[in-house]
Amino acid sequence: MTNTSRLGQIVHYKLSEHDVQQANQLVAPLNAAGWQNLNKPHPGDVCPAMILRDFGTSANLKVFLDGGQGAELWATSCPEGDGEGNWVPAP
C-alpha cells in the first residue's frame, strides 16, 4: 500500500553513476541541438527531488537537474539514506 503523507515533498537526492549516465543520454540530443545547456552532473551531486510515490521504506522520485526543460530524472524505489542513489529530507 502507498503512503500518502510525504507525496509532493521536496527531498535531497544524491546522484549515482547510473543516474549521471541516464541524464547524459536524456539531454545530449537537446544540448547538441542547442535547445538547452545542462550543467554536467557528477556522481555524488545532490539535487532536489519530489516524492511522487511513497512506499514507506523507499520512494519514486522526480529528480531536478541543473538545466532547462527536460533536465530531470525518474528515480524509482530509492531508499532513504546518505549514499548515492538515496535521498534525505530537505532541511
N, CA and C atoms as a LAMMPS dump frame, in Angstrom:
ITEM: TIMESTEP
0
ITEM: NUMBER OF ATOMS
273
ITEM: BOX BOUNDS ff ff ff
-5.0000000000000000e+02 5.0000000000000000e+02
-5.0000000000000000e+02 5.0000000000000000e+02
-5.0000000000000000e+02 5.0000000000000000e+02
ITEM: ATOMS id mol type element x y z
1 1 1 N 0.838 -1.185 0
2 1 2 C 0 0 0
3 1 3 C 0.881 1.245 0
4 2 1 N 0.438 2.267 -0.691
5 2 2 C 1.197 3.502 -0.811
6 2 3 C 0.894 4.433 0.349
7 3 1 N 1.954 5.006 0.918
8 3 2 C 1.83 6.016 1.964
9 3 3 C 1.674 7.364 1.267
10 4 1 N 0.707 8.171 1.683
11 4 2 C 0.489 9.463 1.027
12 4 3 C 0.969 10.639 1.861
13 5 1 N 1.514 10.403 3.039
14 5 2 C 1.87 11.511 3.927
15 5 3 C 3.019 12.359 3.395
16 6 1 N 3.881 11.795 2.531
17 6 2 C 5.036 12.555 2.027
18 6 3 C 4.927 12.898 0.546
19 7 1 N 3.812 12.618 -0.088
20 7 2 C 3.662 12.913 -1.512
21 7 3 C 3.851 14.401 -1.771
22 8 1 N 4.646 14.718 -2.783
23 8 2 C 4.911 16.108 -3.132
24 8 3 C 6.019 16.756 -2.332
25 9 1 N 6.541 16.058 -1.338
26 9 2 C 7.61 16.616 -0.504
27 9 3 C 8.899 16.723 -1.315
28 10 1 N 9.604 17.844 -1.141
29 10 2 C 10.913 18.023 -1.769
30 10 3 C 11.973 17.429 -0.851
31 11 1 N 12.85 16.616 -1.429
32 11 2 C 13.931 15.965 -0.696
33 11 3 C 15.242 16.22 -1.434
34 12 1 N 16.352 15.832 -0.825
35 12 2 C 17.668 15.931 -1.462
36 12 3 C 18.093 14.53 -1.89
37 13 1 N 18.384 14.379 -3.184
38 13 2 C 18.755 13.091 -3.771
39 13 3 C 20.209 13.135 -4.221
40 14 1 N 20.973 12.097 -3.882
41 14 2 C 22.385 12.026 -4.27
42 14 3 C 22.522 11.162 -5.525
43 15 1 N 23.02 11.781 -6.601
44 15 2 C 23.148 11.093 -7.886
45 15 3 C 24.149 9.943 -7.828
46 16 1 N 23.81 8.857 -8.517
47 16 2 C 24.714 7.717 -8.681
48 16 3 C 25.338 7.784 -10.076
49 17 1 N 26.299 6.921 -10.331
50 17 2 C 26.909 6.834 -11.664
51 17 3 C 25.839 6.507 -12.708
52 18 1 N 24.936 5.602 -12.377
53 18 2 C 23.842 5.244 -13.291
54 18 3 C 22.97 6.463 -13.599
55 19 1 N 22.659 7.263 -12.587
56 19 2 C 21.852 8.476 -12.796
57 19 3 C 22.545 9.434 -13.759
58 20 1 N 23.847 9.606 -13.582
59 20 2 C 24.613 10.524 -14.432
60 20 3 C 24.602 10.03 -15.877
61 21 1 N 24.793 8.735 -16.075
62 21 2 C 24.748 8.171 -17.429
63 21 3 C 23.374 8.381 -18.056
64 22 1 N 22.327 8.148 -17.282
65 22 2 C 20.962 8.328 -17.77
66 22 3 C 20.706 9.796 -18.12
67 23 1 N 21.144 10.711 -17.267
68 23 2 C 20.956 12.146 -17.517
69 23 3 C 21.655 12.563 -18.801
70 24 1 N 22.87 12.097 -18.99
71 24 2 C 23.62 12.462 -20.194
72 24 3 C 22.936 11.945 -21.457
73 25 1 N 22.376 10.741 -21.407
74 25 2 C 21.664 10.189 -22.562
75 25 3 C 20.381 10.958 -22.859
76 26 1 N 19.691 11.395 -21.815
77 26 2 C 18.421 12.099 -22
78 26 3 C 18.599 13.478 -22.616
79 27 1 N 19.624 14.187 -22.189
80 27 2 C 19.743 15.584 -22.611
81 27 3 C 20.777 15.817 -23.708
82 28 1 N 21.593 14.82 -24.035
83 28 2 C 22.616 15.016 -25.071
84 28 3 C 22.018 15.515 -26.385
85 29 1 N 20.918 14.935 -26.874
86 29 2 C 20.348 15.446 -28.128
87 29 3 C 19.864 16.895 -28.005
88 30 1 N 19.332 17.258 -26.847
89 30 2 C 18.864 18.632 -26.646
90 30 3 C 20.033 19.603 -26.593
91 31 1 N 21.104 19.211 -25.895
92 31 2 C 22.297 20.064 -25.844
93 31 3 C 22.897 20.227 -27.241
94 32 1 N 22.979 19.128 -27.996
95 32 2 C 23.577 19.173 -29.334
96 32 3 C 22.768 20.063 -30.274
97 33 1 N 21.454 20.08 -30.089
98 33 2 C 20.593 20.906 -30.936
99 33 3 C 20.567 22.359 -30.478
100 34 1 N 21.223 22.632 -29.35
101 34 2 C 21.257 23.997 -28.83
102 34 3 C 19.981 24.408 -28.122
103 35 1 N 19.133 23.443 -27.761
104 35 2 C 17.861 23.758 -27.11
105 35 3 C 18.019 24.015 -25.625
106 36 1 N 19.058 23.486 -25.024
107 36 2 C 19.304 23.712 -23.604
108 36 3 C 20.768 23.448 -23.322
109 37 1 N 21.19 23.793 -22.135
110 37 2 C 22.574 23.587 -21.741
111 37 3 C 22.594 23.029 -20.328
112 38 1 N 22.62 21.71 -20.222
113 38 2 C 22.655 21.052 -18.924
114 38 3 C 24.052 21.149 -18.343
115 39 1 N 24.161 21.647 -17.129
116 39 2 C 25.442 21.601 -16.439
117 39 3 C 25.75 20.143 -16.145
118 40 1 N 26.954 19.715 -16.439
119 40 2 C 27.336 18.303 -16.352
120 40 3 C 27.193 17.792 -14.922
121 41 1 N 26.332 16.784 -14.713
122 41 2 C 26.198 16.202 -13.377
123 41 3 C 27.327 15.212 -13.1
124 42 1 N 27.588 14.98 -11.83
125 42 2 C 28.622 14.043 -11.391
126 42 3 C 28.054 13.132 -10.31
127 43 1 N 28.542 11.896 -10.226
128 43 2 C 28.113 11.034 -9.129
129 43 3 C 28.399 11.724 -7.79
130 44 1 N 27.437 11.642 -6.893
131 44 2 C 27.581 12.276 -5.582
132 44 3 C 26.987 13.667 -5.509
133 45 1 N 26.677 14.285 -6.672
134 45 2 C 25.999 15.584 -6.653
135 45 3 C 24.648 15.426 -5.968
136 46 1 N 24.253 16.431 -5.209
137 46 2 C 22.953 16.426 -4.537
138 46 3 C 22.007 17.342 -5.301
139 47 1 N 20.842 16.805 -5.647
140 47 2 C 19.839 17.542 -6.422
141 47 3 C 18.5 17.5 -5.691
142 48 1 N 17.669 18.534 -5.89
143 48 2 C 16.323 18.467 -5.323
144 48 3 C 15.499 17.43 -6.081
145 49 1 N 14.596 16.799 -5.36
146 49 2 C 13.705 15.807 -5.964
147 49 3 C 12.353 15.876 -5.264
148 50 1 N 11.327 15.446 -5.967
149 50 2 C 9.984 15.42 -5.4
150 50 3 C 9.522 13.973 -5.254
151 51 1 N 8.935 13.653 -4.109
152 51 2 C 8.376 12.321 -3.894
153 51 3 C 7.061 12.217 -4.666
154 52 1 N 7.014 11.255 -5.6
155 52 2 C 5.812 11.033 -6.398
156 52 3 C 5.033 9.812 -5.936
157 53 1 N 5.73 8.871 -5.326
158 53 2 C 5.083 7.683 -4.762
159 53 3 C 5.915 7.239 -3.572
160 54 1 N 5.264 7.022 -2.458
161 54 2 C 5.949 6.703 -1.201
162 54 3 C 5.562 5.296 -0.765
163 55 1 N 6.567 4.42 -0.663
164 55 2 C 6.33 3.041 -0.254
165 55 3 C 6.713 2.797 1.204
166 56 1 N 7.007 3.852 1.943
167 56 2 C 7.396 3.712 3.345
168 56 3 C 8.897 3.58 3.497
169 57 1 N 9.479 2.499 2.978
170 57 2 C 10.929 2.303 3.077
171 57 3 C 11.671 2.791 1.839
172 58 1 N 10.932 3.121 0.794
173 58 2 C 11.527 3.663 -0.43
174 58 3 C 10.505 4.574 -1.102
175 59 1 N 10.958 5.294 -2.137
176 59 2 C 10.061 6.214 -2.832
177 59 3 C 10.473 6.346 -4.291
178 60 1 N 9.505 6.666 -5.136
179 60 2 C 9.775 7.054 -6.518
180 60 3 C 9.897 8.566 -6.543
181 61 1 N 10.933 9.058 -7.227
182 61 2 C 11.253 10.48 -7.213
183 61 3 C 11.366 11.051 -8.615
184 62 1 N 11.017 12.326 -8.752
185 62 2 C 11.363 13.114 -9.937
186 62 3 C 12.526 13.987 -9.495
187 63 1 N 13.694 13.775 -10.096
188 63 2 C 14.923 14.471 -9.714
189 63 3 C 15.145 15.63 -10.679
190 64 1 N 15.348 16.817 -10.129
191 64 2 C 15.525 18.023 -10.938
192 64 3 C 17.013 18.324 -11.095
193 65 1 N 17.481 18.329 -12.351
194 65 2 C 18.878 18.616 -12.658
195 65 3 C 19.038 20.093 -12.98
196 66 1 N 20.281 20.569 -12.983
197 66 2 C 20.567 21.967 -13.28
198 66 3 C 20.645 22.142 -14.787
199 67 1 N 19.506 22.447 -15.386
200 67 2 C 19.436 22.623 -16.831
201 67 3 C 18.056 23.09 -17.224
202 68 1 N 17.765 23.051 -18.484
203 68 2 C 16.494 23.541 -18.991
204 68 3 C 15.407 22.486 -18.964
205 69 1 N 14.381 22.737 -19.756
206 69 2 C 13.238 21.845 -19.838
207 69 3 C 13.693 20.436 -20.202
208 70 1 N 13.191 19.452 -19.482
209 70 2 C 13.558 18.066 -19.72
210 70 3 C 14.763 17.602 -18.924
211 71 1 N 15.371 18.5 -18.155
212 71 2 C 16.543 18.137 -17.351
213 71 3 C 16.072 17.565 -16.02
214 72 1 N 15.506 16.37 -16.097
215 72 2 C 15.001 15.706 -14.904
216 72 3 C 15.105 14.198 -15.087
217 73 1 N 15.161 13.505 -13.982
218 73 2 C 15.265 12.045 -13.987
219 73 3 C 14.097 11.449 -13.229
220 74 1 N 13.755 10.239 -13.588
221 74 2 C 12.788 9.442 -12.856
222 74 3 C 13.604 8.398 -12.101
223 75 1 N 13.623 8.495 -10.77
224 75 2 C 14.386 7.559 -9.937
225 75 3 C 13.386 6.702 -9.163
226 76 1 N 13.457 5.391 -9.345
227 76 2 C 12.448 4.503 -8.762
228 76 3 C 12.982 3.703 -7.587
229 77 1 N 12.082 3.461 -6.643
230 77 2 C 12.354 2.621 -5.466
231 77 3 C 13.638 3.024 -4.755
232 78 1 N 13.803 4.319 -4.527
233 78 2 C 15.006 4.85 -3.886
234 78 3 C 14.849 4.826 -2.372
235 79 1 N 15.795 4.22 -1.664
236 79 2 C 15.706 4.209 -0.208
237 79 3 C 16.16 5.534 0.395
238 80 1 N 15.659 5.821 1.577
239 80 2 C 16.136 6.98 2.327
240 80 3 C 17.503 6.626 2.894
241 81 1 N 18.472 7.536 2.789
242 81 2 C 19.811 7.29 3.304
243 81 3 C 20.808 8.279 2.746
244 82 1 N 22.068 8.126 3.137
245 82 2 C 23.111 9.087 2.775
246 82 3 C 23.899 8.726 1.522
247 83 1 N 23.761 7.514 1.009
248 83 2 C 24.592 7.076 -0.107
249 83 3 C 24.079 7.536 -1.46
250 84 1 N 24.872 7.271 -2.496
251 84 2 C 24.458 7.578 -3.865
252 84 3 C 23.216 6.76 -4.208
253 85 1 N 22.271 7.39 -4.898
254 85 2 C 21.012 6.735 -5.227
255 85 3 C 20.01 6.77 -4.09
256 86 1 N 20.34 7.491 -3.028
257 86 2 C 19.467 7.623 -1.863
258 86 3 C 19.034 9.068 -1.694
259 87 1 N 18.053 9.291 -0.835
260 87 2 C 17.55 10.635 -0.571
261 87 3 C 17.426 10.866 0.933
262 88 1 N 17.432 12.133 1.286
263 88 2 C 17.201 12.552 2.678
264 88 3 C 16.21 13.711 2.649
265 89 1 N 15.443 13.9 3.732
266 89 2 C 14.539 15.049 3.776
267 89 3 C 15.327 16.35 3.638
268 90 1 N 14.754 17.306 2.938
269 90 2 C 15.384 18.628 2.835
270 90 3 C 15.262 19.327 4.188
271 91 1 N 16.288 20.096 4.558
272 91 2 C 16.219 20.786 5.862
273 91 3 C 15.121 21.831 5.897
